């Protein structure tokens, strides 16, 4: 029977630690594919994948245990931030929309024809028609666009931080995610 060297065990542990870190973006991308590219309202896949890896492999390696806890702490914190961000966006959009409906400033929005915008000029004309309808309606439109952009940048930051953590794990170092609550110690 072949004997496993200490170096191969260390390399295996590093690879498993990398897997803990990259499982989150991979699971997110796979989950997005199954939801027709729609926005995820409740981020689950980003912490379920690392949780599964950590639960099954934490007793085999101290490195996987440590990296798994770091990933889980960050991804659960990140999920809470995304949920709060989405709730604030929903509150702003619904609140402003309700206010506009009370003021009677929302007219028949089907006249704006934004869905028929096929080029930049027609999109700009559609946005100008929103501004002419009501400045508050333009604010509502801006909040929706900024909300989507903010959501995109939150996920982009998570991907970048996961990549940095995976790179550090491959080098045998531990990455301390920023803004991470210490749930698992």
C-alpha positions in Angstrom: 0.0 0.0 0.0 1.4 3.4 -1.0 2.2 5.8 1.7 0.8 9.3 1.4 3.4 12.0 2.0 2.9 15.0 4.2 3.5 17.3 1.2 0.6 15.7 -0.8 -1.7 16.1 2.3 -0.7 19.8 2.6 -1.4 20.3 -1.1 -4.8 18.5 -0.8 -5.7 20.7 2.2 -4.8 23.8 0.2 -6.9 22.7 -2.8 -9.9 22.0 -0.5 -9.5 25.4 1.1 -9.5 26.9 -2.3 -12.7 24.9 -3.1 -14.3 26.4 0.0 -13.7 29.9 -1.2 -14.6 29.5 -4.9 -17.7 27.3 -4.2 -19.6 30.5 -3.4 -19.3 32.3 -6.7 -19.6 29.0 -8.6 -22.9 28.1 -6.8 -24.2 31.7 -7.4 -23.5 31.4 -11.1 -25.1 28.0 -11.4 -28.1 29.1 -9.4 -28.4 32.2 -11.6 -28.5 29.9 -14.7 -31.4 28.0 -13.2 -33.4 31.2 -12.4 -33.3 32.4 -16.0 -30.8 35.1 -15.2 -33.2 36.9 -12.8 -32.1 38.7 -9.7 -31.9 36.5 -6.6 -34.1 38.0 -3.9 -32.8 35.9 -1.1 -29.1 34.9 -1.5 -28.8 31.3 -0.4 -26.5 29.5 -2.9 -23.6 31.7 -1.9 -23.4 30.2 1.6 -25.0 26.8 1.1 -22.2 25.5 -1.1 -19.4 26.4 1.3 -21.5 25.1 4.2 -21.8 21.7 2.5 -18.0 21.5 1.9 -17.3 22.6 5.4 -19.7 20.2 7.0 -18.3 17.2 5.0 -14.6 18.0 5.1 -14.0 20.0 8.3 -12.9 16.9 10.4 -10.4 15.8 7.8 -8.4 19.0 7.8 -7.8 21.9 10.2 -7.2 24.1 7.2 -10.6 23.3 5.7 -12.2 23.9 9.0 -10.6 27.3 9.4 -11.2 28.4 5.8 -14.7 27.1 5.8 -15.5 29.2 8.9 -14.0 32.3 7.3 -16.1 31.8 4.1 -19.3 31.1 6.0 -18.9 34.1 8.2 -18.4 36.3 5.2 -21.1 34.8 3.0 -23.7 34.9 5.8 -22.8 38.5 6.6 -22.9 39.3 2.9 -26.3 37.7 2.5 -27.7 39.8 5.4 -26.2 43.0 3.7 -27.8 42.1 0.4 -31.2 41.4 2.0 -31.1 44.7 3.9 -30.0 46.5 0.7 -32.9 44.9 -1.3 -35.4 45.7 1.4 -34.3 49.4 1.4 -34.6 49.5 -2.4 -38.1 47.9 -2.3 -39.1 50.4 0.4 -37.8 53.3 -1.6 -39.4 52.2 -4.9 -42.7 51.3 -3.3 -42.8 54.4 -1.1 -42.0 56.8 -3.9 -44.4 55.0 -6.3 -47.2 55.2 -3.7 -46.5 58.9 -3.1 -46.6 59.6 -6.8 -49.9 57.7 -7.2 -51.4 59.8 -4.3 -50.2 63.0 -6.0 -51.7 61.9 -9.3 -48.4 62.2 -11.1 -48.3 58.8 -12.5 -50.0 58.8 -15.9 -50.3 56.0 -18.3 -46.7 54.8 -18.4 -47.4 52.7 -21.5 -47.0 55.9 -23.5 -43.3 56.0 -22.6 -42.5 53.0 -24.8 -39.2 52.2 -23.0 -39.7 48.5 -23.9 -39.5 49.4 -27.6 -36.2 51.2 -27.2 -33.8 49.4 -29.5 -31.0 52.0 -29.6 -29.5 54.6 -27.3 -31.4 57.5 -28.9 -34.8 56.0 -28.4 -33.9 55.0 -24.8 -32.8 58.6 -24.1 -36.1 59.9 -25.6 -38.0 57.4 -23.3 -36.1 58.7 -20.3 -36.7 62.3 -21.3 -40.4 61.5 -21.5 -40.3 60.2 -17.9 -38.6 63.4 -16.8 -41.3 65.4 -18.6 -44.1 63.4 -17.0 -42.8 64.0 -13.5 -39.4 64.8 -11.9 -40.4 62.4 -9.0 -41.0 59.7 -11.6 -37.5 60.2 -12.9 -36.3 59.8 -9.3 -38.2 56.5 -9.1 -36.5 55.4 -12.3 -33.1 56.4 -11.0 -33.6 54.5 -7.8 -34.5 51.4 -9.7 -31.4 51.7 -11.9 -29.1 52.5 -9.0 -30.6 49.6 -7.1 -29.8 47.2 -9.9 -26.3 48.7 -10.3 -25.7 48.5 -6.5 -26.8 44.9 -6.5 -24.4 44.1 -9.3 -21.5 45.8 -7.5 -22.2 44.0 -4.3 -22.0 40.6 -6.0 -18.9 41.7 -7.9 -17.2 42.6 -4.6 -18.1 39.2 -3.3 -16.6 37.5 -6.3 -13.4 39.6 -6.1 -13.0 38.9 -2.4 -13.6 35.2 -2.9 -11.0 35.2 -5.6 -8.5 36.9 -3.3 -9.3 34.5 -0.5 -8.8 31.5 -2.9 -5.5 32.8 -4.1 -4.3 33.3 -0.5 -5.6 29.8 0.5 -3.6 28.3 -2.4 -0.5 30.0 -1.0 -1.2 28.5 2.4 -2.4 31.8 4.0 -5.6 32.8 5.6 -7.6 35.7 4.2 -9.7 37.7 6.7 -12.8 38.9 4.8 -13.7 42.6 5.5 -17.0 43.4 7.2 -17.5 39.8 8.3 -19.4 38.9 11.5 -17.7 36.2 13.4 -20.6 33.7 13.6 -18.5 30.5 13.4 -15.5 30.6 15.7 
